[in-house]
Amino acid sequence: MKRVLIASVLLTACDGSTAADLADANAVDAAPSEADYPLVRDAPRGFPQIPTPSDNLLTEAKARLGKQLFFEKRLSRTSEISCGSCHLQDKGFSDPNPYSTGVEGRIGDRNAPALINLAYTTSFFWDGGVTSLEDQSIAPVQNPLEMDLALEDAVARLEGDTRYEQLFDEAFGTGPTPGNYTRAVGSFVRTLVSGNSRYDRYLAGESAALNEAEKRGEALFMGEEGECFHCHVGFNLTNDRFAHNGTFVDGDDDVGRERVTLNQADRGRFKVPTLRNVAVSAPYMHDGSLATLDDVLAHYAAHGRGDRRTDATILSIELSSAQQHDIVAFLGALTDDDFLSYAGYREDTSE
Amino acid sequence: MPTRSQRGLRQFSRLLAASALSVGCSSPAEPAAQPPGNGTGGMGAATAGSANAGDGNAGAAGVAGALGASGNPQGGAAGEPVAGMGAAAGEQGAAGSAGAAGTTAECALTPDPQVTSGIVQRFEIELTFDGEPFQRGDVVTVGDAELSLTTFLFFLSQVSLVPRAAMQGVADVPVDLVDGNGAIEPYGVHLFDLETTDSYSFNLNVPVGQYDGMKLAVGLPVRCNSGNPADRIAPLNASSPMNWVWGFGYMFLRLEGTSTVPANPEPQPVHAHGGALGAMGTTGEALLSLDGTFAPAANSPIVLRMELRPVLELAASQSDHLAGGRAMLDALPTLDFLAFTEAQLVEPAQ
């Protein structure tokens, strides 16, 4: 508790430092305790209240169990990997590799998406195949290219483990069950909320929070030259829909949203992701094919890869090289260091 | 003239305000995301959740996808996040209702019986290819291909019988899929699995009477094609072979095999996976209608023959397993896939 008090004083004293800096400073001796680093927190300023399903109201106990499960390698068939193996906090809970590596070195077929503000999202995976965070938590365990284990078998491995028996009991009043696994992991992911970037502070009136290049980039982003805001819109910088952004070309195996709708009009459309923390979540696009934000802006300035289904918005982008740089600078202002280093999200290794 | 930056800031702020307004209550801006009906039942909620992700006809996201494609250059900004948040609220509510009591209440493990007094009539499915008995592992010729069927599963559900008196306007009789002792099968559905010969037979609890036919669905009722599979037991559990690994809902029909043609000694996969993804909010079961005259009798199984040639031909002609699965479900009612055998078409004694 003393540490928290000091942190508060410091925060008040020096405007520029962040809780994240302080968390880092304390990381060496800090086992992230529930009291110091809660998972269930108020929504950031300007955000709607965090939506939770009525049958899975968000509690600290569920989220903490969910975090434990998120980092639990025994949920993979070979006990090699966990969710956290491919969703790295300092990368916005994304994977720096174009494709992630599952059990036995198996390579996945899409870029692992960042896990940011998914509480506000209505469908998941690049094609929106599932529509709740609870359902979403099943697929990575069972996917042969990821953890490759039947969910029931995975959860059965936790039975008799004193720590899990206790955590499940605290969260749900039961032992480990597949259904409560989904509710716990869904709860943890729901707490991964990022809303304290420099751009947020700028919007709150701190005009010095952005430099001139970033301000120019913001204007381009929100204007008819960059066109970015048509899809990356609102507090979460996504319209939560599906778009063909010029990445898919004929012959690609991955048809995107069409797989879900069986509608050819959806061929090549993929989920529009949030851009929060985008500067640290490289590589980009559903296939991880663009390594840097400069590459992404160049991709858009070139109107994608020439597929005839590319959305009209992409085709109307007009950006000079200098303008692209300004937008990249602006995107950097969407990084939320507090989120990327929050101690409460870290694996709890204490016994 | 406001600068672009000011304009952007205003847009962003307006959106924040709009989003905030939509918090905590269902959004009037997105009627498509609202549960139809009273919205309190798991069923209505589940439908709303499904529609949310949308098929092209009814779903909010299906429509949304079209908007996104057209670019929506002017207004995009002001309306979209409200809609988005409305959808979020609707979806979360939907997931909640469907998941809580809804999962069990609406896709009940033991649904309320439709027939309270009846005879447990056993039906046995015999597999044939060109009318000859077929067994798993048999290699058959379709066109110039040698075809081997390794996996074949489908759900049966929603069975009703056509009463003898149907000609006089008497309605079909919904009946329950039950085990040999008359207990309703989990969720009231039956999973046929080529690998498990026990699954080749199913039982119906049939009211005493005479019947001229049977109607049944290959697939699941929509109420069971949503909800959290982690809360269910087989055959609707999370690791059910019918669970789409990457999607919401279940396969209704799953066919896998290999095909070898003379020009290429390397066997090629033949896959057809069909269903209605829960996210699409559609039903999409194949509704079969079988002619056959019978009266229920305990300990006297009725044989149905399942002819595999047409489904194998169809599967082999499709290059995409999802399109193939959908095409198969669409075609099944016309394929003479499942039928009473000639021996069963005996007039029962009047």
Chai-1 contact restraints between the chains, C-beta under 6 A:
chainA,res_idxA,chainB,res_idxB,connection_type,confidence,min_distance_angstrom,max_distance_angstrom,comment,restraint_id
A,G46,B,L16,contact,1.0,0.0,6.0,A-B,restraint_1
A,P48,B,S19,contact,1.0,0.0,6.0,A-B,restraint_2
A,P48,B,A20,contact,1.0,0.0,6.0,A-B,restraint_3
A,P48,B,V23,contact,1.0,0.0,6.0,A-B,restraint_4
A,Q49,B,V23,contact,1.0,0.0,6.0,A-B,restraint_5
A,Q49,B,G24,contact,1.0,0.0,6.0,A-B,restraint_6
A,P51,B,A88,contact,1.0,0.0,6.0,A-B,restraint_7
A,P51,B,Q92,contact,1.0,0.0,6.0,A-B,restraint_8
A,P53,B,Q92,contact,1.0,0.0,6.0,A-B,restraint_9
A,P53,B,A95,contact,1.0,0.0,6.0,A-B,restraint_10
A,P53,B,G96,contact,1.0,0.0,6.0,A-B,restraint_11
A,S54,B,G96,contact,1.0,0.0,6.0,A-B,restraint_12
A,D55,B,G96,contact,1.0,0.0,6.0,A-B,restraint_13
A,D55,B,G99,contact,1.0,0.0,6.0,A-B,restraint_14
A,D55,B,A100,contact,1.0,0.0,6.0,A-B,restraint_15
A,Y120,B,A88,contact,1.0,0.0,6.0,A-B,restraint_16
A,T122,B,N52,contact,1.0,0.0,6.0,A-B,restraint_17
A,T122,B,A87,contact,1.0,0.0,6.0,A-B,restraint_18
A,T122,B,A88,contact,1.0,0.0,6.0,A-B,restraint_19
A,T122,B,E91,contact,1.0,0.0,6.0,A-B,restraint_20
A,S123,B,A53,contact,1.0,0.0,6.0,A-B,restraint_21
A,G128,B,A53,contact,1.0,0.0,6.0,A-B,restraint_22
A,G129,B,W246,contact,1.0,0.0,6.0,A-B,restraint_23
A,G129,B,G247,contact,1.0,0.0,6.0,A-B,restraint_24
A,V130,B,F248,contact,1.0,0.0,6.0,A-B,restraint_25
A,T131,B,G49,contact,1.0,0.0,6.0,A-B,restraint_26
A,T131,B,A53,contact,1.0,0.0,6.0,A-B,restraint_27
A,T131,B,E91,contact,1.0,0.0,6.0,A-B,restraint_28
A,T131,B,F248,contact,1.0,0.0,6.0,A-B,restraint_29
A,T131,B,A279,contact,1.0,0.0,6.0,A-B,restraint_30
A,S132,B,A95,contact,1.0,0.0,6.0,A-B,restraint_31
A,E134,B,N228,contact,1.0,0.0,6.0,A-B,restraint_32
A,D135,B,F248,contact,1.0,0.0,6.0,A-B,restraint_33
A,I138,B,A230,contact,1.0,0.0,6.0,A-B,restraint_34
A,I138,B,A238,contact,1.0,0.0,6.0,A-B,restraint_35
A,A139,B,V245,contact,1.0,0.0,6.0,A-B,restraint_36
A,A139,B,W246,contact,1.0,0.0,6.0,A-B,restraint_37
A,Q142,B,V245,contact,1.0,0.0,6.0,A-B,restraint_38
A,N143,B,V245,contact,1.0,0.0,6.0,A-B,restraint_39
A,A150,B,S239,contact,1.0,0.0,6.0,A-B,restraint_40
A,L151,B,A238,contact,1.0,0.0,6.0,A-B,restraint_41
A,L151,B,S239,contact,1.0,0.0,6.0,A-B,restraint_42
A,E152,B,S239,contact,1.0,0.0,6.0,A-B,restraint_43
A,P178,B,A230,contact,1.0,0.0,6.0,A-B,restraint_44
A,P178,B,A238,contact,1.0,0.0,6.0,A-B,restraint_45
A,G179,B,A230,contact,1.0,0.0,6.0,A-B,restraint_46
A,G179,B,D231,contact,1.0,0.0,6.0,A-B,restraint_47
A,T182,B,N228,contact,1.0,0.0,6.0,A-B,restraint_48
A,T182,B,A230,contact,1.0,0.0,6.0,A-B,restraint_49
A,K215,B,S5,contact,1.0,0.0,6.0,A-B,restraint_50
A,E218,B,S5,contact,1.0,0.0,6.0,A-B,restraint_51
A,E218,B,G8,contact,1.0,0.0,6.0,A-B,restraint_52
A,A219,B,R4,contact,1.0,0.0,6.0,A-B,restraint_53
A,A219,B,S5,contact,1.0,0.0,6.0,A-B,restraint_54
A,A219,B,G8,contact,1.0,0.0,6.0,A-B,restraint_55
A,M222,B,G8,contact,1.0,0.0,6.0,A-B,restraint_56
A,G223,B,R4,contact,1.0,0.0,6.0,A-B,restraint_57
A,H230,B,G76,contact,1.0,0.0,6.0,A-B,restraint_58
A,V233,B,A77,contact,1.0,0.0,6.0,A-B,restraint_59
A,V233,B,E80,contact,1.0,0.0,6.0,A-B,restraint_60
A,V233,B,P81,contact,1.0,0.0,6.0,A-B,restraint_61
A,G234,B,L15,contact,1.0,0.0,6.0,A-B,restraint_62
A,G234,B,S19,contact,1.0,0.0,6.0,A-B,restraint_63
A,G234,B,P81,contact,1.0,0.0,6.0,A-B,restraint_64
A,F235,B,L16,contact,1.0,0.0,6.0,A-B,restraint_65
A,F235,B,S19,contact,1.0,0.0,6.0,A-B,restraint_66
A,N239,B,E80,contact,1.0,0.0,6.0,A-B,restraint_67
A,N239,B,G84,contact,1.0,0.0,6.0,A-B,restraint_68
A,D240,B,G84,contact,1.0,0.0,6.0,A-B,restraint_69
A,R241,B,A64,contact,1.0,0.0,6.0,A-B,restraint_70
A,R241,B,G68,contact,1.0,0.0,6.0,A-B,restraint_71
A,F242,B,G65,contact,1.0,0.0,6.0,A-B,restraint_72
A,A243,B,G68,contact,1.0,0.0,6.0,A-B,restraint_73
A,V260,B,L277,contact,1.0,0.0,6.0,A-B,restraint_74
A,V260,B,A279,contact,1.0,0.0,6.0,A-B,restraint_75
A,T261,B,D55,contact,1.0,0.0,6.0,A-B,restraint_76
A,L262,B,R326,contact,1.0,0.0,6.0,A-B,restraint_77
A,N263,B,G56,contact,1.0,0.0,6.0,A-B,restraint_78
A,D311,B,A69,contact,1.0,0.0,6.0,A-B,restraint_79
A,A312,B,G71,contact,1.0,0.0,6.0,A-B,restraint_80
A,T313,B,G71,contact,1.0,0.0,6.0,A-B,restraint_81
